[in-house]
Amino acid sequence: MRIILCCNAGLSTTMLMDSMKKTVENSQKLNSADFTFKAIPADALDSEIDNCDAIVIGPQVAHKVDQIKDLAEPRHIPYVVVDKETYGAMDGATVIKSVLIAQRKIELQK
């Protein structure tokens, strides 16, 4: 699963990405070889979206969710907006769980 994290371009999103990677690496059920992560500015998503399976939207760019939705939904790519509390705690486990749930919902809609 190729996951793109959308942000303004800040360091904190890379920290969340690292937490997500550690969650996958430490998981008994997930295989780290099945996951890749990339943090990009939200404005660059249109050039990267065809190379991803899921999108994570940081709270600092949540105001762009409609723009991201317009790119993601026609391609059946799940997206999740990380709330400020989860982001502030750098809770990669919660974000991974949200991504997997969103992906499953998309699969069930097909």
C-alpha positions in Angstrom: 0.0 0.0 0.0 1.4 3.3 -1.1 0.4 6.0 1.4 0.8 9.7 0.7 0.7 12.2 3.6 -0.4 15.6 2.5 0.9 18.6 4.5 2.2 22.1 4.1 5.8 20.7 3.8 6.6 20.6 7.4 8.8 18.5 9.7 5.8 17.3 11.8 4.3 15.3 9.0 7.5 13.4 8.5 7.4 12.6 12.2 3.9 11.2 11.8 5.0 9.2 8.8 7.9 7.7 10.9 5.3 6.8 13.6 3.2 5.1 11.0 6.2 3.2 9.7 7.0 2.0 13.2 3.5 0.9 13.7 3.6 -1.3 10.6 7.1 -2.6 11.4 5.9 -3.6 14.9 2.7 -5.1 13.8 2.0 -8.9 14.0 -0.5 -8.6 11.2 1.0 -6.1 8.8 4.0 -6.7 6.6 6.3 -3.6 6.3 7.3 -4.7 2.8 3.7 -4.1 1.7 3.8 -0.4 2.7 5.5 2.7 1.4 5.1 6.2 2.7 5.7 9.6 1.2 5.1 13.1 2.6 4.3 15.8 0.0 2.8 19.3 0.0 -0.9 19.1 -0.6 -0.5 21.3 -3.7 1.6 18.6 -5.3 -1.0 15.8 -4.9 -2.3 16.1 -8.4 1.1 15.0 -9.8 1.4 12.2 -7.3 -2.1 10.8 -6.9 -1.8 8.2 -9.6 1.1 6.6 -7.6 -0.8 6.1 -4.4 -3.3 3.8 -2.7 -4.4 6.0 0.1 -4.1 9.7 1.2 -3.5 11.0 4.7 -4.4 14.7 5.2 -2.8 16.5 8.0 -5.0 18.9 10.0 -2.9 21.9 8.8 -4.3 21.3 5.2 -7.7 20.0 6.2 -9.2 23.1 4.5 -8.1 21.5 1.2 -10.2 18.4 1.7 -12.7 19.2 -1.0 -9.9 19.7 -3.6 -8.3 16.4 -2.5 -11.7 14.7 -2.5 -12.2 15.8 -6.1 -8.9 14.1 -7.1 -9.3 11.0 -4.9 -13.0 9.9 -5.3 -13.0 9.4 -9.2 -9.9 7.2 -8.7 -11.5 5.3 -5.8 -8.5 6.3 -3.5 -9.4 6.4 0.2 -8.4 9.5 2.1 -8.5 10.3 5.8 -8.2 13.6 7.6 -6.1 13.3 10.8 -7.6 15.2 13.7 -5.5 17.6 15.7 -5.3 15.4 18.8 -4.1 12.3 16.9 -1.7 14.5 14.9 -0.4 16.2 18.0 0.2 12.8 19.7 1.9 11.5 16.5 -0.3 8.5 16.9 0.7 6.5 13.8 -1.3 3.5 14.9 -4.6 5.4 14.9 -3.8 6.8 11.5 -2.9 3.4 10.0 -6.1 1.9 11.4 -8.1 4.8 9.9 -6.4 4.3 6.5 -7.1 0.6 6.5 -10.7 1.1 7.4 -11.1 3.7 4.7 -9.5 1.4 2.2 -11.9 -1.4 3.2 -14.9 0.8 2.7 -13.8 1.7 -0.8 -13.3 -2.0 -1.6 -16.8 -2.8 -0.4 -18.3 -0.1 -2.5 -16.8 -1.5 -5.7 
